[in-house]
Amino acid sequence: MKKWEQQTMKIVAVGAMALTLAGCATAKSSSSQGNNSGKTIKIGVNMELSGSAAGYGEQQKQGIQLAVNKINKSGGIKVGGTKKKIKLVIRDNKTSNTTAASVAAQLVNNDKVVAVVGPATTSAGTAAIPNMTKAAVPSVSPSATDPDYTLQKSGKVQKYIFRACYQNNFQGSTAATFVTKNLKAKRVAILTDNSSDYGTGLTKAFKKQYSGKVVSSQTFQEGDKDFNAILTSLKHKKIDAIYAPGYYSEIGLIVKQARQAGIKVPIVGSDGMADAKLAQIAGKSNATNVYYTTPFSTKASATNKLASNFMSAYKAKYGSTAPTFSALAYDSVYMIKAAIEKEGSANSVKIADGLAKLKNFKGVTGTTTINKQHNPEKTISIEQLTNGAVSKVYNVK
């Protein structure tokens, strides 16, 4: 009996040890989830560097490189008691959803990055989500604005997906409030770029918030050049303003042709217009009484030292005024830096945890707090153009 008890105790002891080892293995597996840094912190860039959105992607790449150069020059990112420099891995998704997904896989599986900046567009970013989630590596998009971008179909948050910009519904509703309160416009016409969720989402939010009358609502497609038929029909309607959410390539032509047709009412749009090319396309004199929502104002340096330093550095490096998308990308890198330093770890899962906890982050585009849906809560600005230059800024909270 005693011998049996001794054998039984041995079996129990071995079993207990096995459970303990299994527990340790589980804990180890959990702690090693995701990617870890080596001597450097690898940050991937999944960006539209060719294709239809290359203009935005190139601006964002410049902002990213500027931020990384500054961080590395100061010694790198503090991880625990040491500092590690950033190594960028830049890949072109060619403004293709399929390519964006494969680029995400390459970055997280082959390059073993611990975080990604990009993509720039909602559609490309959405295509990359499954591969980012499977690898447990976070991404910060500087400019994916669709409201559902950071959410699963069930409504739950995407654990590894973040953005530095506010979503379309905030832009659209802010524009509607501005049109009503500041421009006193009781009757508006809407021209929507319906070739993407960007334009249609903004329009939907604008209509929901706007308290006046929409006397005309028409659409156009990316790549359209001639808007004279639409604008001629508006000349015979009594309108106080035009709301035209879209990108500078088409909106610049709309502004030009509207002014040539004798339509002088305010034209209000979105952050896709926040580029000097808008005035080049429209013509400086035509780009007057034009407004757009933006997360970054070129006049921000007057009250934001970080913005002032960024704009000076950008001008010295690239020889031009810093555009909005460069500023957002710059902040995206610093958000990742803040997350790493907050968690004291460059493990990709920990970085995601740090991004989710980000509060009162001071960036060049203002002070940001990440909410439960991984969206930034920050001030929105509306810039006014006169003769192609920013003449006034309205800050809206």
N, C-alpha and C positions, 0 to 999 in steps of 0.2 A: 504493500500500500504506500509505504513511504517512498519506495523507488518510483512508483507511478506518479506520486505527487511531485517528486523532483523533476521527472520528465515533463510533466504538465507545466510546471513553473518555467522550465527552460523554453517550452513552446510559446507560452504567454510572453516571456521576455523577448524572444526572437520576434514574435508578432508585434509587440509594442515598439521594438526598435525599427521594424520595417515600416510601421505607421509613422514613426517619428521621421525616418528618412524620407518617406513619401511626402510628409508635410513639408520638410525642408526643400525637397525637389519642387513641390508646388509653389512654395514661396519664392524659390529662386527663379522658377519659370515666370512667375508674375512680375518679379522685379526686373527681369531681363527682357520684358516685352518691348517691342519697338526697336529702334536703332539707337546706338550709343556713339558718342564722339570718340575720336582717337586723339592724336596730338593736336589736331585742329578740329574746329566745329564746321562740318560740312552743311551748307545751306543750299538747297536746290532752287533753281529758277525755271518755272514752267511757263513760258511766255510766248505771246504772239509776236514774233520777230519778223515774220513774213506773212503774206496774205492780207486780207482786207482790214484787219485791225492792227497791222504792223506799226502804224503811226503811234498808237497808244502804247503798244508793247515796248517800242524803242525808248519812249519817254520813261517808262517804268524801269527798264533796265538801267538807264542812266541814274535814276534816283537810288536804285539798289546799290549800284557800284559806288556811288558817292558815299552812301552810308557805311558800306563795308570798308572802304578806304579810310574813312575817318575813325571807325572803331579799331581797325587794325593798327593804325598809326598811334593810337593811344594805348596800345598793348593788347587789345582784344577784349573778350568777354570774361568777366570774373565768374569762375565755376568753383565754388568752395573757396579754397585758399590759393588757387592759381588762376592765371589768365591764359586763355586760349584764343588764338586768332581764327578768323573765319576763312574758310575756303569755299568760294562760290563754284557751283556746278550749273552752268547755264545751258539750257536746251530750248530749241525753237519748236513750238507746237503748230506752227504754220497756220494759225487761225482755223484749225481743224479739230473737231471734237474727238475723232478717232485717234489722231496724233497726240492730242492732249492726254488721253487715257494711257497711251503707250509711253509717253514721256514720263508720266507719273510713275508708272511701273519701273522704268529704267532708273529714275532718280532714287526711289526707295529701296529697290531690290539690288540693283547693280552698283550704284554710286553710294548707297548706304547713307543718304543725307538724313539729318535729324529734324529738318523742317523745310518747308517749301514756300517761296513767295510766288504768287500767281495761281492760276492764270488771270488774265485781265478781264476776260468776258465771262458772263454767267454760264453760257452754254458749254464753253471749254472747261470751266471750273467744275461744273456738274458732272461732266464726263470723267473727270479725274477722281471724283470722290470715292468710288469703290476701291480703287487701288491704294489710295491714301489711307482709307479706313482699315483695309485688310492688313496693311503694314504698320498701323498705329503710329503714323507720322502726320503731324499737323501741317496745314497750309493756311496762309493768310493771303487772301486776294485783295489787292489794293482797290479794285474797282468793280467787282461783281455785285450788281445792285438789285437783282431780283429778290423780292421779299422772302421767297421760299428757299433761297440758296443754302442757307445754313440749317435747314430743317429736313427731316426724313418725311416720307409720305404720310406717316402716322402722326406727324406734328411734333415728334420728339426731336431734340437738337442733334445735329451731326457732331459727334464728340470731337472730331479732328478738323473741323472746318470753321474758319474765322474770316472776318473781313475788316478792312480799315476804313471803308466808306459806309455811308448810311444807305438804306435801301430805297427803292423807287417810290414806295408809298409815302415816305417822309418827304422826299423831294417834290412829288406831285402835289401833296396837300399843302406844303409850304408855299409853292408857287401860286396855288389857288388863293390862299390867304393874302399873299402879297398883291396879287392882281386886284383883289377886292378892297383891301384896306389902304394900300399905298397908291395904287394906280386908279382907284375908284371906278374900275371897269365893270359896268353892269351887263354888257353884252360882249361875248367873245366868240371868235372862230377858232377851231382847233384843227391843226394839221398834224397828223400822226404818222410816224415811221412805223408801219405795221409789219416790217420784215423781220422784226425781232421782238422778244418779250420786253426789251428795254423801252421802246416807244409806247407800246400798248399798255404796259404796266404803269407808266407815268401818266398817261391819259386817263386811265381808269381811276387812279388816285386823285387826279385833278378834278375830274367830274364829280367824284363823291364828295369833295370838300367845297367846291365852288358854289356860292349861293346865288350867283347871277344867272343869266340865260345864255345857253350855248346856241347861237343862231345858225352855226354851220359846223359840221364835223366831217372832215375828209382825210383821206390817207394817201401815202406815197410809199415808194419802195427804195431801199438802199440802191444807189447807183442812178436814180432818176436825175435828169438834168433840166428838164423844162417843166416849170410850175405855172406858166402863164395862164393856162386854162382855169386852174383852180383859183388863182389870184384875181383873174378877171371877174369870176363869179362873186368874189368877196367885195369887189368895188361897189356893187349894187346893193349891198347889205349894210345896214348901220351897225358897225362894230366899234368897240372901244379898245380892243386889244386882240392880239393873236397869240395863242399858246401853241408852240411848235416844238415838242420834245423830240430830240434826235441828235445826230452827230454833225460836227461842223461842216463836213463835206457837202451834205445836202442843205442844211440850215443856212449856210453861207450863201448858197444860190437862191434860197427862198427870200432871204433878206434883200439881196441884190435886186431880184426881179420884182419884189413887192415895192421897193422904193422907186424903181424905174416905172412901175405902173401907177405911181402916185399915191400909194398906200403909206401913210405916215404914222399910223397908230403904233403903240409899243408892241414889240415882238418879244415874247417871253419864252425861255426854254430851259434846258437842263445842263448838267455838267459835261455832256458830250460836246457842248459848244465852247468849253473853257480852253481854248487854244488860239494862239495868235493867227493861225491859218484861217479862222473864221473871217476876220477883217480883211485878210488878203483876198479871199474868195469873193466876199461881198463888196469890197471897195471901202476904203476908210470912211468916206463921207456917208455912204449908205448905212454903215454900222453905227448908227446913232439911234437913241431911244430903244436900245436892245438890252435885255436883261437875261440872266441865267443863274440858276442855283448852283452852288459849288461848295465843296468842303474846304477849299483853300483859296484865300484871296491874295492876290499879288501885293495888296496893300497891308497885309498882315504884319509886315515887319515893323510897322509903326508901334505896335503894342506887344509883339511877341519876339523876344530876343532870339529864340531858337529858330524862328522863321527867318529872321534877318540874317543870321549866320548861314543858314541853309541857302538862302537866295544869293548871298555873296559868293559862297563856295560854288554854287551851280554856275553862276555867271562867269567866274574865273575858269572853271573847267570846260564849260561847253559854249561860252560866248553868247548866251541868250538868257532871257528871263525864264525863271523856273516855271514850268507848267504844272497844273494841278496834279496830273497823274504821276509826275516825278515826285512830288511832295508826298503823295499817298504811299508810293512804293518805298520811299525813304523811311517813312513812319512804320511801315510794315516790318522792315528789318529791325528797327529799334524796339518794336513790340516783342519780337522774338528774343532780342537781347534782354529786355526787362523780365520776360518770363523765365529765361534760363537763370538769371541772377536771383530772381525771387525764390525759385525752387532749389537753387544751389546745385543744379544738375542739367546736363545737356542730353539726357535720355529723352527720346522723342515723346514718350507718354507723359513724362514730367513737364516737358515744354507745353504740351496741350493743357495740362492742369494749370500751369502758370498763366497761359493766355486767358483761360476761362476766369481767372481770379483778378485780371488786370483792372485796377481802379486808379482813377485820376492820373493816367499816363500823360505826361507832358510831351507833346510832339509838335512838329512844325504846322500841322493842320489843326492844332488846338488841343484841349484836354479831353481825353477819351476814357470812358469806362465801358468795359465789355459786359453786356447784360446776359441773362440766362439763355437767350437765343443766339448768343455769340455775335451779336450786332453791337457796333460802337454807339454809345450815346455821346453826342458831341454837338457843338454849335454849327449851324448851317449859315452860309453867307449867300447873298445875292449881289452879283456885280452888275453895274450899269456901264454900258459902252457909249461913248460919245466920240464920233470921228475915229472909230476903231480902237480907242484906248479906254481903259477903265477909268471912269470919272468919279464914281461913287460906289461905296460898299454898304449894304444893309446887312446887319447881323441879326439873325433870327434864332431864338432858342426854342 
